[in-house]
Amino acid sequence: MKRMICALLAAALFLPLFAFAGCSGEAGERCEYDISAAYEGGVLAGEMRFTYVNDTGGEMNALEFNLFGNAYREDSAYKPVSSAFSAGAYYAGDSWGGMEIVSVSPCSSWQVCGSDDNILSVELEKPVRDGEKTCVEIGWRLTLANVNHRTGVAERAVNLGNFYPVLCVYEDGAFYECEYYSDGDPFYSACADYRVTLRAPASYTVAASGRILSARTENGDKISEMALENARDFAIVLSEDFSVAQGEACGAQVMYYYYDDENAQERLSLIEQSLTYFCETFGAYAYPTFSAVQTGFVIGGMEYPALVMIGDHMEEADRNYTLVHETAHQWWYAAVGNNQLENGWLDEGLAEFSTALFFDKHGEYGMTYAQRSASAKRAYEALFTVYSQIFGQADTSMNKKLGEYLSEYQYVVLAYDKGFLLFDTLRGAFGEKKLIAGLKKYYADHAGKIADADGLIASLKRSGADAGGIIRSFVDGTAVI
C-alpha cells in the first residue's frame, strides 16, 4: 500500500452456487476458492466452496478463516481507519458494516471468535490427513460501510477488497490470526486458485483481479464469471462511472479504470512502462491481466494480485508515484508474499526501492532515485531526532508487529523510508548489478510462496551479495544511518 501521510505526523440478490468440482480424488497443489456472490444496495451476499489441501505434514482437525469485513463494525476493537484519516474516509459521517456468517457445512461445529470477532473457526467433520483435501461451504453476508477504504461503498465506486472468509496461514503448529490494525496492511495469506461469479446491477462496470471469462445480462443484472490462479487475494471494484483505457505489457492485458482523469492514456502508458520495467528487471509478471482502478481510497493506493486501487484524491505527481509503487507490489507481496503484520518493511521497502529505480530510468516523469534517497533520509533523521528528544532514545527496529508502533507516522517512516534505505545501502555496498541479480533470485525462489528476511538473505548470498549483517542490523535497529 502507498500511504499519503503528513510528515507532521439483505435486500441483496443472492446468486445460488454454480456447479463446483467435487472433492474426491487426489489432492491438488493449492487450495481453491469457488465464490458466488451478489451485490446490491451496499450488501454483498456470498457463498463459497473452499477446497482445503493439507500440506502441513500432520493431521488437521479444524480450519480458521480471517473475517476482515468485521473490522468495520461499530464496536470493533481494531478500527480499519486511524483517527488521522477518519474524516476523509467516512465522507458522509459515521458509517458501519460487518460480516455475518450465515452457514457452514459440512462440519462438526463452527463459531465466530478471535480477539475481535475476526476469526471463523470450523471444526471439521473428520480429520484431514497430510496430502489429502476436504471441502467446506460457507455462506456470509457482508454489509458495507460508506467509506473510502479497501472494503466499502466509496463516493463513486464500491470497493470489494478482502470481501470473503480468507484461510489463515498455518505455521508453527497454529493458524495465524490477523487483527485489522490501521497502521499498515494487516494481511497474511497463502496463494490459492480462485473462481468467482458476481451478480450486480447491470449499470456497474466490473474491475477484478481475475480474467473475466464471461459476462451476461439477466433480469437487469450483470453476471460476471472470473478466474485467477496462484494468487493470495482476489479483489473487485464496481462503478457506474468507469471509463476504461486498455493496453498490453509483459504478455498481459492491461486496463486502467477511471472516472476523473484527463490524462488517462498517459496513465495507461505509465502502467505499461512500469510493468515492462519490472518484468525485465526482476522476472516475469505472474498473471494474464493487470487492472489499475481509480476509486475512493483515503490513504493513497492498495495492492491486490492483478488489481490495484488508486485513490482519486491525488495530484498528478502523487498519482503517478502511487501507480508505480502499487505495480511494484505485483512482485513484492502479490507474487513473493510475506507476513505484512510483522515484516511490512519487506514488501514496502522493496516496492519503494523498485519504484525509485523505475523513475530513475524514466526521467520524463521528473522524479529521480537521488530525490527519493534524500527524502527517505530526511524522514528517517526527523523521526530519529524527534523520538530521541521525547523518549531519550529512538526505537528504529523494523521487526515490530503492527499495533506495536508508537504512531502511524513511525510505521510509515520505518517500513517505507527505512525499508528503502536498507536496499539503498545494499546497492551502495554491492553495486546495483549484483543487487538486482540477487533480487531476481529472490523472486525466482519465492514467487507463489511466503518469504521472510532469512529467505531474502539466502537468495542474495547465492547471488554473491552476503548481505546478512546489513539486513539484520537494519531490522533490529542497530544500524547507524
N, C-alpha and C positions, 0 to 999 in steps of 0.2 A: 504494500500500500504506500502511496505517496501522500505524506501528511503536510498540509499547508498550515504552519503554526508560527505565531509571532515569536520573535526572539525574546520578547519580554515575557516573555512567558509562552348465516347459512342460507343465506339467500344464494350462496354459490351453487352453480350447477355441478353435479357430481358425475364424473365420467366413469363408468364401470371399467374395471381392469380389462385390458386387452389380453389376448391369448399369450400365455407365457410358456417357455420351455419348462419341462419337468425337471425334477431334482434327482432323478435316478442316473446311474452310470458313473463314470469316472469323474473325479473332481477336476475342475479346470485350474488355471494358474491364478486367477484373480476372482475376487468377489464380484457380484453383479447386482446392480440396482435396476429393477424394472419398475418405473414410476408412471402412474397415470394420475393426472391432476386437472382440476377445473378452477378457473379464476373468474370471479365476478364480484363487483362491489366491495373490494377491499378484503375479500376472504378467498383463500385457496383451500379447496378440499382435495385431499390426496389419498391414494392407496399405493403401496409399494410392495412388490415381492422381492425380498432380499435373499440372494443366494450366498451363503457363507461358506467359504473354503477354509478349512482348518489347516494352517501351516505352522502351528505353534510348537509342534514337537510333542504335544501332550493331548490329553482328552479335554474337551470343552463342554461344560455343563450349562453355561449361560452366556448371553451376549449383552453388551451395553452400547447404547447409541447416544450421541450428543443431540440435544434438542435446543439448537441455537435460537430458534424463534421465541423461546420462553424468556429470553433476556429482555424482551420488550414489554413484559408485564408491568403493571403499575407498582407492584410490591416486590419487584426483583431486587436481589441483593447486589448484583453486579450490573450496573447500568451500561448499556451499549454506547452511549454518547456521554462524554465528560461535560462538566458544567461549563467549561470554556467554549464548547461548541453547541450547547443545547439550543440557544436562541436561534441560531441559523439552521439547525437540523429540524426542530419542531416548528415549522413555518406557520402553523395555524394555532399554536399553543399546545398545551399538554395533550398527548395522544398515546394510547396504549394498544398493545397487541398481545399475542401469546400463541402457544402451540398446544392444542388439546389432542391427546391420543384417544382415538375412538375405539380401536380394536387391535388385538394382536392374536394371531393364530398361525399354526398350532403352537401351543406352549403349555407348560405346567402352570405358570403364573407370570404376571408382569406387574411392574409398578413404576411410577414416575418418582424419581428420588434425586440424589446428588445434593450438593451444597446449596443449590438454588433452583430446585425442580428442573434441572438442566440435563438429567440423565433418564433414559428409558432402559430399565433393567428387565431382561427377558430370561426366565428360566426355561430351558429347552425341554421338549417332551422326552427326549432321550439324549444321552451324551453323544458327542460327535468326536470320533477318534481322529488322530492326526492323519492328514491326507484325504479325509472324507469331507463331505459337504452336506448342508441341510438348507431348507428354505423356511423363511418366516414372512408372513404377510402382515403389514402394519397399515392401519388406516389412521389419518390425522386430519385436523382442521387448523389451519394457520390463519389467525386474524392479524391483519397488517395495521401497524400504526401509521399515521400520517407523518412521515419523517423522511428527510433527505439522507438516507443511510443505506447500508447494504441490503436490508430486508425491510421493505415498507412502501407505502404509496408516496412517492415523491411528487413534486409540484407538477411535473409534466410527463412522468413515467412511473412504472411500477417495477421496483427492484426486487427480484427474487434470488438473492444470494442466500445460501445456507438454509434452504426452504424445506428440507426433508430431514428425517432422522438419519444421522451420519454415524456409521460404526466407529466406536472409539478404537484407537490404536492399542494393540495388546503388546505389552513389553514388561519385562522383569516380573512375570507371573501375575499381572493385573492389567485391567483396562485403564488407560489414561483418560481421565475426565477433564474436559476443557471448561473452565469458568470464563464467562464473557467479560473480560477486562476491557475497558475503553481505551487504554493507552497503547494499543498495538493491534496486531491481528491474532485473536485468540483461537487459532485453528491449528489442528494437527490431525492429519488423516492419511491413510494409505491409498494407493491407486486401486481403481476398480473399473469395471466396464458399465456403461450406462445406456439404457434405452428409456426415453422419456416421451410420453404423449401428453400434450397440453391442450385443453379446450379453453378458449377465451372468446369474448365478443369479437366479431369479425372486423370491427373498426381498429383493432390493435395490430400493429406490426410487431413481430416476434424476433428478438435477437437472442441467440442462445449459444452456449458453449459448444454444442454438438452440431454436426451436419443435420440440416432439415431434410429428412428422407422423403417426406410427403406432406402436403397441406391440402385440406379440403374444407369447404363450407357446408355447414349443416344446421338448419333451423336458426340462422342468424349468428352462428358461432363459427370460428375457425378452429379446426383440429389439426395440430401440427405434431408430426412424429419425428423424433430426433435421436441421434445416437452418438456416443463418444466412447472410445476405448482407452484404457490405461490412463485414467485421469483421477486426480484426488478430490475433485469437486465438480459440480455442474451448476451453472447459473443461467438465469433468464432475465431479460429486461423487456418490458412491454411499453409501448407508447402509441397513442393515436396521432402523434405529430411527427414521427420519424420520416426523414428522407434518408436514402442510402446511397453512398458512393462505393463502388466496387472496383477491385483490382486484383493483383496476384503477386505473390512473393514466396520464395522458397518452396515452390510447388503447392502452395496453399492458396485457397480463395480468401481474399482479404475484403472485409466490409467495414465501413465507417458509418454508423448510425448517428444521425444528428438532427436537431431541430432549430439550432441557433448558431450557425457558423457560416459566415460569408466566405471563408477560405477553405471550404470542405475538400476541394480537390487537392489543395496544398497539404492539408492534414493527411489525406489518404496517401499522398506521396511520401510524407514523413514516416508513416506507419510502414509502408513498403520498404523504404530505405533502412529503417532500424531493424526490421525483421531480417532483411538480407544481410546486414552487417553482423548481427548476432549469429545467424546461421554460419556465415563464413568464418567467424572468429571462434565460436565455441562448439558448434556441432549442429546437426540438422534439427529443424523445428519439428515438434513431435506430433502435430495434429493436422488434419486436412483443411481446416478453416481457422481464421482468426478474425474476431469481431472486436472493434473498439466502439464503445457506446457512450454517447453524451447523455448524462442523466443528472438528476438531483443527488449530489453526494457531497456532504458538507466539508469533508476533510481534504479532498483532492482527487484521489483515484484509488481503485481497488482491483486487485488481480484475481482472476479465476482462470482455470485452464481454458485456453482458446477464446476467452472473453475477458475484457477489462472495462470497468466503469470509469468514466472520466467526468469529474464534476463540471457542471455547466456554468459555474460562477467565476471561472478563472480568466485572467487576461491572456493575451497571445503567448507570451514567453512561458508563463507557468503551464499553460495548456500543452505546449509543445514538450516541455521538460517532463511533465507527468505522463504524457503518451509514451515517450521513450522509456521512462522508468518502469511503467507497468508492462510494456512489451518485454523488457529485460527479465521481468518476473516469469515469463514463459519458460525461461531456462532455470532461473533460481527461485524456486518454490513449486511451480506447476510441474516441471519435469523432475528436477532434483528437489525433493521435499526435505523439510526439517521441522523440528518442534518449534513453532513460532512463539509459543508461550515462554520458552526458556532460552531459545537461541535466535531471537529475532534479528540480531546483528548479521547472522549468516546469510540470509536471503536479502535483507535490506542493504547491507553493506556491499554485497556483490551487485545488486541492482543499481546502486548509486555509482559504483566503480564502472560498471558496464556502460551506464548512461554517459558518464564523463568521457569515456573512450570514444563513444559514438560521436558526440558533439565535437570532440577534438578533430575527428576525421571529416566533419561536415561543417566547415566554418561559415557556410551561408546562413546558419541559424544564429550566429552571433554569440555562441557560448563556447568556452574553451575548458580544457582539462585544468589549466592553471587557475582559472577563476573558481572552479569547483573545489580545488585543493585549498585555495586561500580562504574560501567561505567556510569550509569544514574546520580548518584550523582556528579561525576566529570564533566559531561557535563553541568548539571544544575548550578553547582557552577562557572564554567568558564563563562557561559552566564551571570550569575548574576554579576560577577566581572567586566567583560568587559563592559556591558551596564551601570553599575553604574558609571564606570570611564568616559565613553563617555557622558552620559546624566545626570549624577548626581543622577540618580535613575534607577532601573530596573523594567520595567513593566512585571511582570510574570503572569498576568491574562491569563486564558485559554479560555475565552468566547469571544475572538475577532473573527471577520469574516475573512475568507481568503481574502487577499488583505490588511488587516489592520496590519498584521505582518510587522515589520521593515525589515525583511530579511527571506529568506528561512531557514537559519540556526536557527533563532529564532523560527519559526514554528516547525521545527523538534525537537528541544530541549523541547519545551513546550508540544507539542502533544504526542510525543513518550516517551521522558525521564521523564518529569514531570508527564505525564499521568501514566507511570509505577510507579513512586514514590508515586503517590496517592494510588494506590492499594497495594503497598508495605507497606505504612503507615497503611492502613486498616487491612492488615494481621497482623502487629505488634500490633495494638490496640485491635482486636477482636479474633485473632487466625485464623490460616488457615482453620480449620474445619468450623467455623461459617461463615467466608467469603465465602468459596466455597458453603456452603448451601444457602447463600444469592444470589450468582451468579446463582446457579441453579434456584432459584425462579425468578430472573430477566429474565433468558432465558425462563422459562415456561410462565411468564406473558406477554412477549413482542415478542416472536417468530412470524414472519409474520407481525409484526406491526412496528411502529416507536416509539422509546423511547427517553427520554432526562434525564437530571440529576435528575429531580424530580422523574421520574419513577424508576431510579436506587436506589435513597434514599428510596423510599417506599418499594421496594422489599427487600432491605437489612434490613430495620426496621422490616418487618414482619418475618424475619428470626432471629431476636434477635440482629442485629447489627445496633444500632442507629447512623448511620454514617453521618447524615446530616451536622453537624457542620464541620467535617473534609473535606467533599467533597466541600462544599460551600467555605471554606477558600482556598482550592487549586484552585478552579475555579476563584474566584475573586482576587487572588494574595496576600491575606493577610497571608497565611500560612507561618510559619517560618520553613524552611527545613535545 
